[in-house]
Amino acid sequence: MALVPVNDLLRKADREKYAVGAFNANNMEIIQAIVQAAELENSPVIMQASQGAINYAGLEFISQMVKTAANNTHVPVALHLDHGTDFEQLIRCIYSGFSSVMYDGSKLPLEENIAITKKVLDVARPLGVSVEAELGKIGGTEDDIHVSARDAMFTDPDEAITFVQQTGIESLAIAIGTAHGQYKGEPKLDYDRLTTIKKAVQIPLVLHGSSGVPDEAVKKAISLGICKVNIDTNIREAFVGEMRLVLDLNPTEIDPRKVLGPAREATVAIIREKIRIFGSSNKA
């Protein structure tokens, strides 16, 4: 199956009150694990490439691996740029075949964020490529995007209305209390803010920094309008944790397949668990 736009997946999720998992794809084994988990759960899935992953593996390697995976599965797969902050890089991703890109102008003044988001939309929409934007800052660290907890700002509902009206964006990442990376305590989500924003903008909303958020909190957020949930840290923990276990048990092992294979299986398991939590099983 060819790559599909994220907007198509999220509109259905919004109507039927579930969320589509967006899982960061950092290497071949993780890409394989994402697709295998989606097939086993008969779920649509979004594969995300961050700026860090692109710098590490190369844009063509990432895009071609995901396209190969999508072409060999029956479940809907989207390829999405996560936290794109450079306009030229967004354009390169669009023309390399990404079916969705995120422009992250959350650190910019509202007017500048609106202007650049509109510029990205002008390029993407004629090509059928989805665009996600972000308003408000998510705490923590992801690749080269750093936001201290002290500087993290929740999304202002009034600004969200202005932003959506002036850009016409079709999905919006909002800050309601999550953080990138590993949590030091239990996150407390602002459900009232989420409800207010959803009622005001009436478009699919996105939850970033979702690894470590309690399952019931994620489910409640989905019931209130979250349609896309980003997961990266939990994948890294499962993948690297299994690698460490294999090497601890077999310190002389030199065959990378015998280390990466079990790590891939552990990743399948955590992604299947997330898909069930998000409610997208059997929604392919």
Stockholm file with secondary structure:
# STOCKHOLM 1.0

chainA/1-284         MALVPVNDLLRKADREKYAVGAFNANNMEIIQAIVQAAELENSPVIMQASQGAINYAGLEFISQMVKTAANNTHVPVALHLDHGTDFEQLIRCIYSGFSSVMYDGSKLPLEENIAITKKVLDVARPLGVSVEAELGKIGGTEDDIHVSARDAMFTDPDEAITFVQQTGIESLAIAIGTAHGQYKGEPKLDYDRLTTIKKAVQIPLVLHGSSGVPDEAVKKAISLGICKVNIDTNIREAFVGEMRLVLDLNPTEIDPRKVLGPAREATVAIIREKIRIFGSSNKA
#=GR chainA/1-284 SS CCCCCHHHHHHHHHHHTCCEEEEECCSHHHHHHHHHHHHHHTCCEEEEEEHHHHHHHCHHHHHHHHHHHHHTCSSCEEEEEEEECCHHHHHHHHHTTCSEEEECCTTSCHHHHHHHHHHHHHHHGGGTCEEEEEESCCEEEETTEEECTTTCCCCCHHHHHHHHHHHCCSEEEECSSCEESCCSSCCCCCHHHHHHHHHHHCSCEEECSCTTSCHHHHHHHHHTTEEEEEECHHHHHHHHHHHHHHHHHCTTCCCHHHHHHHHHHHHHHHHHHHHHHHTCTTCC
#=GC SS_cons         CCCCCHHHHHHHHHHHTCCEEEEECCSHHHHHHHHHHHHHHTCCEEEEEEHHHHHHHCHHHHHHHHHHHHHTCSSCEEEEEEEECCHHHHHHHHHTTCSEEEECCTTSCHHHHHHHHHHHHHHHGGGTCEEEEEESCCEEEETTEEECTTTCCCCCHHHHHHHHHHHCCSEEEECSSCEESCCSSCCCCCHHHHHHHHHHHCSCEEECSCTTSCHHHHHHHHHTTEEEEEECHHHHHHHHHHHHHHHHHCTTCCCHHHHHHHHHHHHHHHHHHHHHHHTCTTCC
//
